[in-house]
Amino acid sequence: MNKMPEYSTLEYLKNDKELQKEYIKELLNEYFMDNNAEIFLASLKSLILLNGTISDFAKKTGINRTYFYKLFRNEISPEFLTIMTIIKNLGFNINFDLQVA
């Protein structure tokens, strides 16, 4: 019996910044809709690890490495400014669109 190869989101995103950008946009949309910080943060962690280690990223952002570990273990909740800092240091900007009700 042939086994299907495992699918890895990380491998798929690894060398495609445009796809990473769309991934972050979708993560933010989902987060704003359902407030599931655990999934959102796990996904951000995956994007961080595409480019190195948590320690390297902590140095780059100026945010304490221990803070990141607590954040990704869901021991603390991130502030909006922290999320913005993470996304900015991943190389992306956030733009908001007006939602017409």
C-alpha angles and dihedrals in degrees: 000000000000116000121218113240115252115259116232119193089195094057090047092051098038101098101021114086092177091056090046089053091053089046091055091047091052092046091053092047091051092045092052091048100047105013091226099157093173095064092039093053093044089054093048089050089054091053091049091051091053087072103037140294133332088246092055091048092048090055091048093052098038089234117132113261091226089057090058093050091050090045094052092046088054092241091129135025119238123239118232091250090056092053090049091050092050093049092045091051090049084063101258139114125214120231123183125212124210111251112215111214 
